[in-house]
Structure formats: C-alpha cells, structure tokens
Amino acid sequence: MKKKYTLKEFYELERKIFELRISVKNGNFNNELREKLTTLEIEYEKISSQISWDIENCNIDYGYEDNNEELKRVKKI
C-alpha cells in the first residue's frame, strides 16, 4: 500500500531540499549530495501530486495534533 503523506511531511521535505540547494549553491558539489538532492526532488514531485489531490478533495492530513498552534496556523494558509 502506498504511504499517504501529511502536509507536515511535505513541508519538511521542502525544507530539506531548500537547504541542500543552498549547500550546492555555496560550492558543495560532491556527487553524494547531488544524488541525495535528486532523490528528494523526485520524492517531492510524487508527494506534491498526492498533496494537491488531497487538498482538492478536502482529504488533507495536516500531520499535527488538533490542539497544536501549528495546526491552527497551517489551516489558515
């Protein structure tokens, strides 16, 4: 069964990709880093389509506790 990703996991992945891109831009060009970045970008595309579908169908799992301030912030977005 395919894993269902939460919005929280999506944002965390997006942050990791951003950090790796900054690292590459700052001159860290080793092959291991590039492979990791490529793998994460592919995963990001897959998750992005699932999250988009979930949002369109009002079936989104935010990945936060209901009483969490972060959930309230994300729901406003």
C-alpha positions as a Markdown table, in Angstrom:
| # | Residue | x | y | z |
|---|---|---|---|---|
| 1 | Met | 0.0 | 0.0 | 0.0 |
| 2 | Lys | 1.3 | 3.4 | -0.9 |
| 3 | Lys | 2.2 | 5.7 | 2.0 |
| 4 | Lys | -0.1 | 8.7 | 2.5 |
| 5 | Tyr | 2.0 | 11.7 | 3.3 |
| 6 | Thr | 0.9 | 14.6 | 5.6 |
| 7 | Leu | 1.2 | 18.2 | 4.9 |
| 8 | Lys | 3.8 | 18.4 | 7.7 |
| 9 | Glu | 6.0 | 15.8 | 6.0 |
| 10 | Phe | 5.6 | 17.7 | 2.7 |
| 11 | Tyr | 6.8 | 20.9 | 4.3 |
| 12 | Glu | 9.7 | 19.1 | 6.0 |
| 13 | Leu | 10.8 | 17.6 | 2.7 |
| 14 | Glu | 10.6 | 21.0 | 1.0 |
| 15 | Arg | 12.8 | 22.5 | 3.7 |
| 16 | Lys | 15.4 | 19.7 | 3.3 |
| 17 | Ile | 15.5 | 20.3 | -0.5 |
| 18 | Phe | 15.9 | 24.1 | 0.1 |
| 19 | Glu | 18.8 | 23.5 | 2.5 |
| 20 | Leu | 20.5 | 21.1 | 0.0 |
| 21 | Arg | 20.1 | 23.6 | -2.8 |
| 22 | Ile | 21.7 | 26.3 | -0.7 |
| 23 | Ser | 24.6 | 24.0 | 0.1 |
| 24 | Val | 25.1 | 23.2 | -3.6 |
| 25 | Lys | 24.9 | 26.9 | -4.4 |
| 26 | Asn | 27.6 | 27.6 | -1.8 |
| 27 | Gly | 30.0 | 25.3 | -3.5 |
| 28 | Asn | 29.3 | 21.9 | -2.0 |
| 29 | Phe | 29.2 | 19.9 | -5.3 |
| 30 | Asn | 30.0 | 16.4 | -4.2 |
| 31 | Asn | 28.2 | 13.5 | -6.0 |
| 32 | Glu | 26.6 | 12.1 | -2.9 |
| 33 | Leu | 24.9 | 15.5 | -2.1 |
| 34 | Arg | 23.7 | 15.8 | -5.7 |
| 35 | Glu | 22.3 | 12.3 | -5.7 |
| 36 | Lys | 20.5 | 13.0 | -2.4 |
| 37 | Leu | 19.1 | 16.2 | -3.8 |
| 38 | Thr | 17.9 | 14.5 | -7.0 |
| 39 | Thr | 16.3 | 11.7 | -5.0 |
| 40 | Leu | 14.5 | 14.2 | -2.7 |
| 41 | Glu | 13.3 | 16.2 | -5.7 |
| 42 | Ile | 11.8 | 13.1 | -7.3 |
| 43 | Glu | 10.1 | 12.2 | -4.0 |
| 44 | Tyr | 8.9 | 15.8 | -3.7 |
| 45 | Glu | 7.2 | 15.6 | -7.1 |
| 46 | Lys | 5.3 | 12.4 | -6.1 |
| 47 | Ile | 4.2 | 13.8 | -2.7 |
| 48 | Ser | 3.3 | 17.1 | -4.3 |
| 49 | Ser | 0.8 | 15.5 | -6.6 |
| 50 | Gln | -0.7 | 13.5 | -3.7 |
| 51 | Ile | -1.0 | 16.6 | -1.5 |
| 52 | Ser | -2.6 | 18.6 | -4.4 |
| 53 | Trp | -5.2 | 15.8 | -4.9 |
| 54 | Asp | -5.9 | 15.7 | -1.2 |
| 55 | Ile | -6.3 | 19.4 | -0.9 |
| 56 | Glu | -8.7 | 19.5 | -3.9 |
| 57 | Asn | -10.8 | 16.7 | -2.4 |
| 58 | Cys | -10.7 | 18.1 | 1.2 |
| 59 | Asn | -8.9 | 15.0 | 2.3 |
| 60 | Ile | -5.7 | 16.6 | 3.7 |
| 61 | Asp | -3.9 | 15.2 | 6.7 |
| 62 | Tyr | -2.0 | 18.0 | 8.3 |
| 63 | Gly | 0.1 | 15.8 | 10.5 |
| 64 | Tyr | -0.2 | 18.0 | 13.6 |
| 65 | Glu | -2.1 | 17.4 | 16.8 |
| 66 | Asp | -5.5 | 19.1 | 16.9 |
| 67 | Asn | -4.6 | 21.3 | 19.8 |
| 68 | Asn | -1.3 | 22.4 | 18.3 |
| 69 | Glu | -0.8 | 26.0 | 17.4 |
| 70 | Glu | 1.0 | 24.9 | 14.3 |
| 71 | Leu | -2.2 | 23.2 | 13.1 |
| 72 | Lys | -4.2 | 26.4 | 13.6 |
| 73 | Arg | -1.5 | 28.3 | 11.6 |
| 74 | Val | -1.4 | 25.8 | 8.7 |
| 75 | Lys | -5.2 | 25.7 | 8.5 |
| 76 | Lys | -5.3 | 29.5 | 8.0 |
| 77 | Ile | -3.0 | 29.1 | 4.9 |
